[in-house]
Structures are given as C-alpha cells and as structure tokens.
Amino acid sequence: MLIQGARGAENLERVKRASKANLYGVENGSRTHWTTLHFVLELLILKAKYHCSNCSFNDLLRLMGWLFPNPDSVPTNTYATKKLISPLTMGVVKYSMPKTLYPLPW
C-alpha cells in the first residue's frame, strides 16, 4: 500500500484503529473478531449483494447505531463507511466506451 504524505498516514491510522476497535466490549464475553473494520466490510458486501440503495443503507446504519452499546463504532452513513475503507481500495479508474464506436449486437 502506498502512503502519500500526511493524509495517507492519517488514513492508514484510521484503518488500524478500526481493525482493533471491537464493536462489543471484550468484558461481555463476546467474540472479538467483530471489529469495526470487519463489520463495515461485511455490511458493504451485503449492500452490493442485495443492491441496496444509499438511502436504505443509511437507514440500516442509523438503526445499527441505536442498537450497539457503543454507537460511535458504527459509521453514520454510506460516505463515512466508504471513507473508512478507502485506503484498502486499489484506485481503479472506470472508463466508459461510447456506444456509437462499438455497437453491441443485442
């Protein structure tokens, strides 16, 4: 992973904190693999799998924030969720091809 300046280091630190912050307190005897980062990644997988809109995903995050004992561990909206995992992405650039150049047969 390339770190570009102070902003990259800050993003890396945010991901490190999220990978260590448990959603539940360990003193409750809960499983420790549910960190904030793991939780956010699982939620984004479900969002993509079931084609959830950003609005419905925001509502789900709001509900999760009310249910968890530490509401600050749950991102508040889709933007905050994607910002948390942005250092893990590869920086892919999408290109679109004009349909007039290469028409598809169907």
C-alpha positions as CSV (number, residue, x, y, z in Angstrom):
1,M,0.0,0.0,0.0
2,L,1.4,3.4,-1.0
3,I,1.2,6.1,1.6
4,Q,1.2,9.6,0.1
5,G,2.1,12.2,2.6
6,A,0.3,13.0,5.9
7,R,-3.1,12.3,4.5
8,G,-2.1,8.7,3.6
9,A,-0.6,8.2,7.0
10,E,-3.8,9.5,8.6
11,N,-5.9,7.2,6.5
12,L,-3.7,4.2,7.5
13,E,-4.1,5.1,11.1
14,R,-7.9,5.2,10.8
15,V,-7.9,1.7,9.3
16,K,-5.6,0.4,12.0
17,R,-7.9,1.8,14.7
18,A,-10.9,0.3,13.0
19,S,-9.2,-3.1,12.8
20,K,-8.6,-3.1,16.5
21,A,-11.8,-1.5,17.9
22,N,-14.3,-4.1,19.0
23,L,-18.0,-3.5,18.5
24,Y,-18.7,-5.1,21.8
25,G,-16.7,-4.9,24.9
26,V,-14.5,-7.9,25.5
27,E,-15.5,-7.9,29.1
28,N,-19.0,-9.0,28.0
29,G,-17.6,-12.3,26.8
30,S,-18.5,-11.6,23.2
31,R,-16.5,-12.7,20.2
32,T,-13.5,-10.5,19.4
33,H,-13.5,-10.9,15.7
34,W,-16.3,-8.3,15.2
35,T,-14.1,-5.3,14.9
36,T,-15.4,-2.1,13.3
37,L,-13.5,-2.8,10.1
38,H,-14.8,-6.4,9.8
39,F,-18.4,-5.1,10.5
40,V,-18.1,-2.4,7.8
41,L,-16.7,-4.8,5.2
42,E,-19.5,-7.3,5.9
43,L,-22.1,-4.6,5.6
44,L,-20.7,-3.3,2.3
45,I,-20.7,-6.9,0.9
46,L,-24.4,-7.2,1.8
47,K,-25.1,-3.8,0.3
48,A,-23.5,-4.9,-3.0
49,K,-25.0,-8.4,-3.0
50,Y,-28.6,-7.2,-2.5
51,H,-28.3,-3.9,-4.5
52,C,-29.3,-1.7,-1.5
53,S,-29.6,2.0,-2.3
54,N,-27.6,4.5,-0.3
55,C,-30.7,5.7,1.4
56,S,-31.7,2.3,2.7
57,F,-28.1,1.6,3.7
58,N,-28.0,4.9,5.7
59,D,-31.3,3.9,7.4
60,L,-29.7,0.5,8.3
61,L,-26.6,2.2,9.7
62,R,-28.7,4.5,11.8
63,L,-30.6,1.5,13.2
64,M,-27.4,-0.3,13.9
65,G,-26.0,2.8,15.7
66,W,-29.0,2.7,18.0
67,L,-28.7,-1.0,18.8
68,F,-25.0,-1.2,19.5
69,P,-23.7,-0.3,23.0
70,N,-21.1,2.0,21.5
71,P,-22.8,3.9,18.8
72,D,-19.6,5.7,17.8
73,S,-18.2,2.5,16.4
74,V,-20.8,2.3,13.6
75,P,-20.4,4.7,10.7
76,T,-23.2,7.2,10.3
77,N,-23.7,7.0,6.6
78,T,-22.5,5.4,3.3
79,Y,-19.9,8.2,2.8
80,A,-18.3,7.5,6.2
81,T,-18.4,3.8,5.5
82,K,-16.6,4.1,2.2
83,K,-14.2,6.7,3.6
84,L,-13.2,4.2,6.3
85,I,-12.2,1.5,3.7
86,S,-10.8,3.9,1.1
87,P,-7.2,3.2,1.9
88,L,-7.9,-0.5,1.1
89,T,-9.1,0.2,-2.4
90,M,-6.8,-0.1,-5.4
91,G,-7.7,3.2,-7.1
92,V,-9.3,1.7,-10.1
93,V,-10.4,4.2,-12.8
94,K,-13.5,3.4,-14.8
95,Y,-13.6,4.2,-18.5
96,S,-16.8,4.2,-20.5
97,M,-16.9,3.4,-24.2
98,P,-19.2,5.4,-26.5
99,K,-21.9,3.1,-27.9
100,T,-21.5,4.6,-31.3
101,L,-18.0,3.4,-31.8
102,Y,-18.6,-0.3,-30.9
103,P,-22.3,-1.1,-31.1
104,L,-23.3,-4.3,-29.4
105,P,-25.2,-6.9,-31.3
106,W,-28.1,-7.2,-28.8
